[in-house]
Amino acid sequence: MTDTTAWDTYARKKPGGRREKNAKGETTWFNWTQYPDHGPGIEVLGEAERVALLELGCGSGGNLAHAATLGHRAVGVDVSPIQLKAARELWGGLPGLELHQRGALDFMSETAERFDAVYSVFGAIWFTDPGQMFPAIRQVLKPGGVLAFSQRPPVEGCYGCQASYINQADDPNPLVVKRWDYTPDMWTGLLKEHGFRYALANEITPPEGWKTGTLLVRALAPGA
Ligand SMILES: C[S@@+](CC[C@H](N)C(=O)[O-])C[C@H]1O[C@@H](n2cnc3c(N)ncnc32)[C@H](O)[C@@H]1O
C-alpha cells in the first residue's frame, strides 16, 4: 500500500479550499499558478464543450470543480485521503465530478476510460518520474488529447529528480518527496521522446513584486 504520510502532512499544513469568490466575483475558477487570479485558465485544455478531463493530484479539487461546473466530466485522483476528504466535503455533490483516492500511476493502469485531456497543477506529474508518467498518460489519453501541467520552474543547474522537504511540526526531521525539475527545452524534448506532439513549455511571468514564475507545459497525444 502507498505510504501517504508525507502528502497527508502537507495537506494538514495547507488545509484545502479557496476564497469564496475570486477577483472577478466567480465562485469557481481555474488557476495554473501559485498566485491568486493570475495566468491563463481552463482554455489551456481546449475549447470543446462537455469533454472528459482527468486531474492527477487534484488536492482539494478547486480546479476540478470549475471543470465540472462548465459541464465537463471531471475525474480527480489524489493519493492523500486528507486531500480527498476535503475535496468531497467542498465539491462532492457537483454533477460530473468524480474523485478517487489513488496514486496517479495506479489509477491510470486500472481505468478503462479514455480522456480528452489529462492535467496536473503542481500535482502528481511534478512528483513522478516522467519516464513512468508519460507512457501512462499516453495510455489514457484519446488520440489527439491534451496533456498540460504546471509547476515551479527549476533552480538553475538542478535538473532531474530533486528532493522536496515537508516539515512536520515540532520534528526537526522533514519528510521527503521526490519531484522532477527540468528546463522548458528539456520538458519538450522528453515529451517528444515519449511520442507527444506540438510540445510547448513556457514560463508564466509572476505578478508584479514576485520573483518566481510558473512553468506551464502542454502537448498533444499522437493521432486524430
Ligand atoms: C502541491 S499539492 C497540489 C494540489 C492541487 N493540484 C492544487 O493545485 O492545490 C500536490 C498534490 O499532489 C498529490 N500527489 C502527489 N503525488 C501523487 C501521486 N503519485 N498520485 C496522486 N496524487 C499525488 C498530493 O497528495 C497533493 O494533493
The ligand as an SDF file (V2000), in Angstrom:
LIG
                    3D

 27 29  0  0  0  0  0  0  0  0999 V2000
    1.3330   20.5890   -4.1140 C   0  0  0  0  0  0  0  0  0  0  0  0
   -0.1640   19.7030   -3.9900 S   0  0  0  0  0  0  0  0  0  0  0  0
   -1.1560   20.4530   -5.2720 C   0  0  0  0  0  0  0  0  0  0  0  0
   -2.6160   20.1430   -5.1180 C   0  0  0  0  0  0  0  0  0  0  0  0
   -3.5470   20.8030   -6.1580 C   0  0  0  0  0  0  0  0  0  0  0  0
   -3.2660   20.3640   -7.5040 N   0  0  0  0  0  0  0  0  0  0  0  0
   -3.5060   22.2940   -6.0600 C   0  0  0  0  0  0  0  0  0  0  0  0
   -3.1360   22.9620   -7.0370 O   0  0  0  0  0  0  0  0  0  0  0  0
   -3.8370   22.8240   -4.9740 O   0  0  0  0  0  0  0  0  0  0  0  0
    0.2770   18.1420   -4.7110 C   0  0  0  0  0  0  0  0  0  0  0  0
   -0.8490   17.1500   -4.6700 C   0  0  0  0  0  0  0  0  0  0  0  0
   -0.4880   16.0060   -5.4350 O   0  0  0  0  0  0  0  0  0  0  0  0
   -0.8440   14.8440   -4.7130 C   0  0  0  0  0  0  0  0  0  0  0  0
    0.0480   13.7700   -5.1950 N   0  0  0  0  0  0  0  0  0  0  0  0
    1.3970   13.7300   -5.1190 C   0  0  0  0  0  0  0  0  0  0  0  0
    1.8780   12.6230   -5.6970 N   0  0  0  0  0  0  0  0  0  0  0  0
    0.7940   11.9430   -6.1700 C   0  0  0  0  0  0  0  0  0  0  0  0
    0.6290   10.7190   -6.8900 C   0  0  0  0  0  0  0  0  0  0  0  0
    1.6780    9.9850   -7.2480 N   0  0  0  0  0  0  0  0  0  0  0  0
   -0.6090   10.3380   -7.2050 N   0  0  0  0  0  0  0  0  0  0  0  0
   -1.6980   11.0890   -6.8490 C   0  0  0  0  0  0  0  0  0  0  0  0
   -1.5980   12.2430   -6.1640 N   0  0  0  0  0  0  0  0  0  0  0  0
   -0.3770   12.6730   -5.8380 C   0  0  0  0  0  0  0  0  0  0  0  0
   -0.6650   15.2300   -3.2480 C   0  0  0  0  0  0  0  0  0  0  0  0
   -1.3970   14.4360   -2.3500 O   0  0  0  0  0  0  0  0  0  0  0  0
   -1.1600   16.6510   -3.2630 C   0  0  0  0  0  0  0  0  0  0  0  0
   -2.5420   16.7510   -3.0270 O   0  0  0  0  0  0  0  0  0  0  0  0
  1  2  1  0
  2  3  1  0
  2 10  1  0
  3  4  1  0
  4  5  1  0
  5  6  1  0
  5  7  1  0
  7  8  2  0
  7  9  1  0
 10 11  1  0
 11 12  1  0
 11 26  1  0
 12 13  1  0
 13 14  1  0
 13 24  1  0
 14 15  1  0
 14 23  1  0
 15 16  2  0
 16 17  1  0
 17 18  1  0
 17 23  2  0
 18 19  1  0
 18 20  2  0
 20 21  1  0
 21 22  2  0
 22 23  1  0
 24 25  1  0
 24 26  1  0
 26 27  1  0
M  CHG  2   2   1   9  -1
M  END
$$$$
